[in-house]
């Protein structure tokens, strides 16, 4: 009986509240409503002793993820696993570690210098589409809300927030796992706010210790990289963005990709492998740059093959087979089909220009982020536009050439554990006479049997070098023969042209010379008759 009475009273109260709220919304003018709400909030604020601070996930017109939000997420991860009842789990590499974080609308408490702080993970859902790359497909916007007593305001503002930020960054460095990113094609992204990069964990064993190159040159590169990583204040003083460009050039198989992995391992940077042919236009290229994190290496491999960087689009392939000719006939009959195919081809073709790439390298948008390396690789450095690789864009040019004896000694130590051998002298002589890439040398040194036979591996390399030397000699002879044959054909053609020209000149002289011709009765020339005796 008592329960029924309480329920009826509760229902009556709720009904009254809704009734008065409807009257308030319908009959009270908007200006008066706003004033009433403002003073009501002030009254509640005067009575309520607690202060709230909200930290949103995205900032800067929602174009980039807030570093403060990420630091708070890292800071709260340890407390979340102990206090929260609802958690989100993220599986780390090799299934060795699971990181737990608080789920939406979960609350945990934190203590700092005797003050109690309350943290809540929450989100808002917008019905309209927001231009954020970190919003979810349904317009979600996540945030953390910090609540504390107003008597701790000075402590929170001056000390606690800095403590959270520093601890969060420290935890991030401890848990940091290097990643290898690649850009997604915009025409294959299923969600409008899907990340423009996808990644796998980077676990490449390359290091400068095992890199096959001259030790002095290697030390120079290592010193340059370490100096860059410690030069934040220097770059700020000279007024430049904290970034540096490296151009790696040389024949295929000389270790350009391996050096990039060694650079990432040395500095503990992520790698962003940018495929230019998958970028729609300059605007999309700029958006990709925005999403690149600090402490990263942006790589464009084989840049001479990625796009036509002279400012002209690559020419389309001409149709040569019968099927293509039939398609052309159909297109003539149906102009709409021709226009549709043309539009489809234009959509698939990258419209990134040289100027767009130059702005990507050192334009205003390149300053969005710190501690970045930009690395280009190419097999044909002479084919690149000079504006692309000038100093200031590509600050350091590194040539990775064919294997030298110093590089061979590094490979011999890596693959065979050798620092000297009686066959080294023979190998040094052959390397000075032969061009062979470090990749080919490494393949010859790789043991093919177990246990490894060191002498057999070295003899394999000597044989490969001798074969390469002989092949180079035969190739040079063949090229010389072709050159001489070409020269002979050219001289013969010139001689024939000269002879033909002389004969033509004689014929012209004969036609233009004056002749006195007398015709006799038989139609013969007078000067052709015999004189009378």
C-alpha positions in Angstrom: 0.0 0.0 0.0 2.8 2.3 1.0 4.8 1.5 -2.2 1.8 2.2 -4.4 1.3 5.6 -2.7 5.0 6.5 -3.2 4.8 5.5 -6.9 1.7 7.7 -7.4 3.4 10.6 -5.7 6.5 10.2 -7.9 4.4 10.0 -11.0 2.5 13.1 -10.0 5.7 15.0 -9.3 7.2 14.1 -12.7 4.0 15.1 -14.4 4.0 18.4 -12.7 7.6 19.1 -13.7 6.9 18.3 -17.4 3.7 20.5 -17.2 5.6 23.5 -15.9 8.5 23.0 -18.3 6.1 23.0 -21.2 4.5 26.2 -20.0 8.0 27.7 -19.6 9.1 26.8 -23.1 5.8 27.9 -24.8 4.9 31.1 -23.0 8.1 32.6 -21.7 9.9 34.8 -24.3 13.3 33.5 -25.5 15.2 36.5 -24.2 13.7 36.1 -20.7 14.4 32.4 -20.8 18.1 33.0 -21.5 18.3 35.5 -18.7 16.6 33.1 -16.3 19.0 30.3 -17.3 22.0 32.6 -16.9 21.1 33.6 -13.4 20.1 30.1 -12.5 23.6 28.9 -13.5 25.2 31.6 -11.5 23.1 30.7 -8.5 24.0 27.0 -8.8 27.7 27.9 -9.4 27.7 30.0 -6.2 26.3 27.1 -4.3 28.3 24.3 -6.0 31.9 24.2 -4.7 33.2 22.0 -7.6 35.0 23.1 -10.8 35.1 21.2 -14.1 37.6 21.3 -16.9 36.9 19.5 -20.2 39.7 18.2 -22.5 38.5 17.4 -26.0 40.1 14.8 -28.3 40.6 17.1 -31.3 41.7 20.8 -31.5 42.7 23.4 -34.1 39.4 23.4 -35.9 39.5 19.7 -35.3 42.2 19.0 -37.8 44.6 17.3 -35.4 44.5 15.2 -32.3 45.1 17.0 -29.0 48.4 16.0 -27.4 46.9 16.9 -24.0 44.1 14.4 -24.6 46.6 11.7 -25.5 48.7 12.4 -22.5 45.7 12.2 -20.2 44.7 8.9 -21.8 48.2 7.5 -21.0 48.2 8.9 -17.5 44.9 7.4 -16.6 45.6 4.0 -18.1 47.3 2.6 -14.9 44.5 3.9 -12.6 41.8 2.7 -14.9 42.9 -1.0 -14.6 42.7 -0.7 -10.8 39.5 1.4 -10.3 37.2 1.3 -13.3 34.5 -1.4 -13.6 34.1 -1.1 -17.4 37.3 -1.1 -19.4 38.4 -1.1 -23.0 41.3 -3.4 -24.0 43.8 -2.9 -26.8 46.1 -5.8 -27.8 49.7 -4.9 -28.3 52.2 -6.4 -30.6 52.9 -10.2 -30.5 50.0 -10.5 -28.0 52.4 -9.9 -25.1 50.8 -6.9 -23.5 47.2 -5.7 -23.2 46.6 -2.1 -22.4 43.4 -1.2 -20.5 41.7 2.1 -20.6 38.4 3.4 -19.0 35.3 2.9 -21.1 32.8 5.7 -21.9 31.1 7.4 -18.9 33.4 5.6 -16.5 34.7 7.6 -13.5 38.0 7.2 -11.5 39.6 9.3 -8.8 43.2 10.5 -8.5 45.0 11.9 -5.5 47.7 14.6 -5.8 49.3 16.3 -2.8 46.3 15.5 -0.6 43.7 16.8 -3.2 41.1 14.5 -4.7 40.5 14.7 -8.4 37.7 13.0 -10.4 38.1 12.0 -14.1 35.3 10.9 -16.4 35.6 9.7 -20.0 32.6 10.9 -22.0 31.5 11.7 -25.5 29.0 13.8 -27.4 27.1 12.8 -30.5 26.5 15.4 -33.2 23.8 14.8 -35.8 25.5 17.0 -38.3 28.8 16.0 -39.9 31.8 17.7 -38.3 35.0 18.2 -40.3 37.3 16.1 -38.1 39.6 13.3 -38.9 39.3 12.0 -35.3 35.5 12.0 -35.1 33.7 8.7 -35.5 31.4 8.0 -38.4 28.3 8.9 -36.4 29.7 12.3 -35.3 31.0 11.2 -31.9 33.4 13.6 -30.1 35.2 12.2 -27.1 36.5 14.2 -24.1 37.8 13.8 -20.6 36.2 15.8 -17.8 38.2 16.7 -14.7 36.2 17.7 -11.5 37.8 19.1 -8.3 37.0 21.4 -5.3 37.4 25.0 -6.0 39.8 25.4 -3.1 42.3 23.3 -5.2 42.1 25.6 -8.2 45.7 27.0 -7.9 47.1 23.6 -7.3 45.4 22.1 -10.3 46.2 25.0 -12.7 49.8 25.6 -11.6 51.0 22.1 -10.8 48.6 19.1 -11.3 47.9 19.6 -15.0 51.6 19.9 -15.8 52.2 16.8 -13.7 49.6 14.9 -15.7 51.0 16.1 -19.0 54.6 15.1 -18.2 53.7 11.7 -16.7 51.5 11.0 -19.8 54.4 11.8 -22.2 56.8 9.7 -20.1 54.4 6.7 -20.2 54.0 7.2 -24.0 57.8 7.0 -24.5 58.0 3.9 -22.3 55.2 2.1 -24.2 56.2 3.5 -27.6 56.3 0.9 -30.3 57.6 2.0 -33.7 55.1 1.7 -36.5 55.2 1.6 -40.3 52.5 3.6 -41.9 51.1 3.7 -45.5 48.6 6.1 -46.9 45.1 4.8 -47.8 43.5 5.6 -51.2 40.8 8.2 -50.7 38.5 6.4 -53.1 38.7 3.2 -51.0 37.9 4.7 -47.6 34.6 3.4 -46.3 34.0 6.0 -43.6 34.2 9.7 -44.2 36.4 10.2 -41.1 38.5 7.1 -41.4 42.2 7.7 -40.8 44.2 8.5 -43.9 47.0 6.3 -42.7 47.0 2.6 -41.8 49.9 0.9 -40.0 51.7 -2.3 -38.9 54.2 -2.5 -36.1 57.8 -2.0 -37.3 60.3 -4.6 -36.1 63.1 -4.3 -38.6 66.5 -5.5 -37.4 68.6 -3.0 -39.5 71.2 -0.9 -37.6 74.1 1.3 -38.6 76.4 -1.3 -37.0 75.4 -3.9 -39.7 75.0 -1.4 -42.6 77.5 -2.1 -45.4 79.2 1.2 -46.0 82.4 3.1 -45.3 82.8 3.5 -41.5 83.8 7.2 -41.7 80.7 7.9 -43.9 78.5 5.9 -41.6 79.8 7.9 -38.5 79.1 11.2 -40.3 75.5 10.2 -41.0 74.9 8.9 -37.4 76.4 12.2 -35.9 74.1 14.2 -38.2 71.0 12.3 -37.1 71.7 12.5 -33.4 72.6 16.2 -33.6 69.2 16.8 -35.4 67.2 14.9 -32.7 68.7 17.1 -30.0 68.3 20.4 -31.8 64.8 21.5 -30.8 65.9 24.8 -29.2 68.5 25.5 -32.0 65.8 25.3 -34.7 63.5 27.5 -32.7 66.3 30.1 -32.3 67.1 30.2 -36.0 63.4 30.4 -36.9 63.1 27.1 -38.9 60.7 24.2 -38.6 62.3 21.3 -36.8 62.7 19.0 -39.8 65.5 17.8 -42.1 65.6 16.3 -45.6 67.8 13.4 -46.8 68.3 12.3 -50.4 69.5 8.7 -50.8 70.5 7.9 -54.3 72.4 5.1 -56.0 71.9 1.9 -58.1 69.3 -0.7 -57.0 70.5 -3.0 -54.2 72.8 -0.5 -52.5 70.9 -0.4 -49.2 68.7 2.7 -49.4 65.6 1.1 -47.8 67.8 -0.6 -45.2 69.3 2.7 -44.3 65.9 4.2 -43.7 65.1 1.3 -41.3 68.4 1.9 -39.5 67.6 5.6 -39.1 64.2 4.8 -37.6 65.8 2.3 -35.1 68.6 4.7 -34.2 66.2 7.6 -33.4 63.2 5.5 -32.4 61.0 7.2 -35.0 57.9 5.9 -36.8 58.1 5.6 -40.6 55.4 7.0 -42.9 55.8 5.4 -46.4 54.0 7.8 -48.7 52.9 6.4 -52.0 52.4 9.5 -54.2 50.5 7.6 -57.0 47.7 6.9 -54.4 47.3 10.6 -53.5 44.4 12.2 -55.3 45.6 15.8 -55.4 47.6 18.5 -53.5 44.8 19.0 -50.9 44.9 15.4 -50.0 48.7 15.5 -49.7 48.3 18.3 -47.3 45.8 16.4 -45.2 48.2 13.4 -45.0 50.9 15.7 -43.7 48.6 17.0 -41.0 48.1 13.4 -39.6 51.8 12.6 -39.5 53.0 12.5 -35.8 56.2 14.0 -34.4 59.3 11.8 -34.2 58.7 10.4 -37.6 60.3 9.7 -41.0 58.3 10.5 -44.1 59.6 8.4 -46.9 59.0 8.7 -50.7 60.8 5.8 -52.4 61.8 5.9 -56.0 60.5 9.4 -56.3 61.6 9.6 -60.0 59.1 6.8 -60.8 56.3 8.0 -58.5 55.0 10.9 -60.6 56.1 13.1 -63.5 57.5 15.9 -61.4 58.2 18.3 -64.2 54.6 19.7 -63.8 53.2 17.7 -66.7 50.9 14.7 -66.2 52.1 11.3 -67.5 50.9 10.5 -71.0 48.3 7.9 -71.2 49.2 4.6 -72.9 48.2 4.4 -76.5 45.9 1.6 -77.5 47.6 -0.9 -79.7 45.7 -4.2 -79.9 42.5 -5.1 -81.7 40.3 -5.0 -78.6 41.3 -1.4 -78.0 40.5 -0.5 -81.6 37.1 -2.0 -81.2 36.6 0.1 -78.0 37.5 3.2 -80.0 34.9 2.3 -82.6 32.2 1.9 -79.9 33.2 5.2 -78.3 32.7 6.9 -81.7 29.2 5.5 -81.9 28.5 6.4 -78.2 30.1 9.7 -77.2 28.6 9.5 -73.7 30.5 6.3 -73.1 33.7 8.0 -74.2 33.1 10.9 -71.9 32.4 8.6 -68.9 35.6 6.6 -69.5 37.6 9.8 -69.8 36.1 11.1 -66.5 36.9 7.7 -64.8 40.5 7.8 -65.9 40.9 11.4 -64.7 39.5 10.4 -61.3 42.0 7.5 -60.9 45.0 9.6 -62.0 46.9 11.4 -59.4 46.8 15.2 -59.8 49.7 16.0 -57.4 51.9 18.6 -58.9 55.5 19.6 -58.4 54.5 22.8 -56.7 52.2 20.9 -54.4 55.1 18.5 -53.4 57.4 21.4 -52.9 54.9 23.0 -50.5 54.6 19.7 -48.8 58.3 19.7 -48.2 59.0 23.2 -46.9 55.7 25.2 -47.2 53.7 26.6 -44.3 52.0 23.3 -43.6 55.3 21.6 -43.2 55.6 23.3 -39.8 52.6 21.4 -38.4 54.6 19.1 -36.3 58.1 18.8 -34.9 61.1 16.4 -35.2 60.5 15.0 -38.7 62.8 13.6 -41.3 61.9 13.7 -44.9 63.7 11.0 -47.0 63.6 10.7 -50.8 65.2 7.7 -52.6 66.0 7.4 -56.3 68.1 5.3 -58.7 68.5 8.3 -61.1 69.2 11.5 -59.3 69.9 13.3 -62.6 66.3 12.8 -63.6 64.9 14.9 -60.7 64.0 18.5 -60.9 66.8 20.6 -59.3 64.2 22.6 -57.3 63.1 19.4 -55.6 66.5 18.4 -54.2 68.1 21.7 -53.6 69.7 22.4 -50.1 67.0 23.5 -47.7 64.7 20.9 -49.0 67.0 17.9 -49.2 69.6 19.1 -46.8 71.9 16.1 -47.0 72.7 14.1 -50.1 73.9 10.6 -49.5 75.2 8.5 -52.3 75.0 4.7 -51.8 77.2 3.3 -54.5 78.6 -0.2 -55.4 80.2 -2.3 -52.8 83.7 -1.1 -51.7 86.2 -3.2 -49.8 85.3 -1.4 -46.5 81.7 -2.3 -47.0 82.7 -5.9 -47.8 84.5 -6.2 -44.5 81.3 -5.2 -42.7 79.4 -7.8 -44.6 82.0 -10.5 -44.0 81.8 -9.8 -40.2 78.0 -9.8 -40.2 77.6 -13.0 -42.3 80.7 -15.0 -41.6 82.1 -13.5 -38.4 85.4 -12.7 -40.2 87.6 -9.7 -39.7 90.5 -11.0 -41.9 91.2 -13.9 -44.2 93.9 -14.8 -46.8 91.3 -14.4 -49.6 90.5 -10.8 -48.6 93.4 -9.5 -50.8 92.0 -11.2 -53.9 88.5 -9.9 -53.2 89.8 -6.3 -52.7 91.5 -6.4 -56.1 88.3 -7.7 -57.8 86.1 -5.2 -56.0 88.3 -2.4 -57.3 87.9 -3.7 -60.9 84.2 -4.7 -60.7 80.9 -3.1 -59.9 78.7 -5.2 -57.6 76.0 -4.1 -55.2 76.2 -4.9 -51.5 73.0 -7.0 -52.0 74.8 -9.2 -54.5 77.8 -9.5 -52.3 75.7 -10.4 -49.3 73.9 -13.1 -51.3 77.3 -14.7 -52.3 78.4 -14.6 -48.6 75.3 -16.2 -47.3 76.1 -19.8 -46.2 74.2 -22.4 -48.3 75.1 -25.3 -46.0 75.1 -26.1 -42.3 77.6 -25.8 -40.7 78.7 -22.8 -42.7 81.9 -23.2 -44.8 83.6 -19.8 -44.6 86.1 -20.5 -47.3 83.4 -21.8 -49.7 81.4 -18.6 -49.2 84.5 -16.4 -50.0 85.2 -18.5 -53.1 81.6 -18.1 -54.1 82.1 -14.3 -53.9 85.3 -14.5 -55.9 83.6 -16.6 -58.6 80.7 -14.1 -58.7 83.1 -11.2 -59.0 85.1 -12.8 -61.7 81.9 -13.7 -63.6 80.7 -10.1 -63.2 84.1 -8.8 -64.4 83.9 -11.0 -67.5 80.3 -10.0 -68.1 81.3 -6.4 -67.9 84.2 -7.0 -70.3 81.9 -8.7 -72.9 79.3 -6.0 -72.5 81.9 -3.3 -73.0 83.2 -5.1 -76.1 79.7 -5.5 -77.4 79.0 -1.8 -76.8 82.3 -0.9 -78.6 81.3 -3.1 -81.6 77.9 -1.4 -81.7 79.6 2.0 -81.5 82.0 1.2 -84.3 79.3 -0.3 -86.4 77.2 2.8 -85.9 80.1 5.0 -86.7 80.8 3.0 -89.9 77.2 3.2 -91.0 77.2 6.9 -90.4 80.4 7.4 -92.4 79.1 5.2 -95.2 75.8 7.2 -95.3 77.8 10.4 -95.3 80.0 9.2 -98.2 76.9 8.0 -100.2 75.2 11.3 -99.6 78.4 13.2 -100.8 78.6 11.0 -103.9 75.0 11.5 -104.7 75.4 15.2 -104.2 78.3 15.4 -106.6 76.4 13.5 -109.3 73.4 15.7 -108.9 75.7 18.7 -109.3 77.1 17.3 -112.5 73.7 16.7 -114.0 72.6 20.3 -113.1 75.8 21.6 -114.8 75.1 19.6 -118.0 71.5 20.9 -118.1 72.4 24.5 -117.7 75.5 24.6 -120.0 74.8 26.4 -123.4 74.7 24.1 -126.5 74.6 25.0 -130.2 72.8 22.3 -131.9 72.2 22.0 -135.7 69.9 19.5 -136.9 70.5 18.0 -140.4 67.9 16.6 -142.7 68.2 13.2 -141.0 67.6 14.7 -137.6 71.2 14.5 -136.6 73.2 17.2 -134.9 75.4 19.2 -137.2 78.5 18.9 -135.0 78.1 15.1 -135.0 78.7 14.9 -138.8 82.2 14.2 -140.2 83.9 17.2 -141.9 84.4 17.1 -145.7 87.7 16.0 -146.9 
